[in-house]
């Protein structure tokens, strides 16, 4: 005969009976979910949060902002004309008449 829980008339979660086991529970009306929020737990939570902000968030934000501002500065620099590059430039003959207004 094969061993199976169904043959022993047991279902999952009720696999066996333990003698001498006592369980104590607290009513949901008696529980205090905010116990210790304003005590030592709050200090530990906020100190860890502050450490995380200082060590992880701030360097990443500074790095991201510096990359963003450098990229904008480089884009502006590359799209701007530098007048000294065009000092010796001469207009072609057909555009010279159009630029001066003579026809």
Secondary structure, 3 states (H helix, E strand, C coil): CCCCCCCCCCCCCCCCCCCCCCCCCCCCCCCCCCCCCCCHHHHHHHHHHHHHHHHHHHHHHHHHHHHHHHHHHHHHHHHCCCHHHHCCCCCCHHHHHHHHCCC
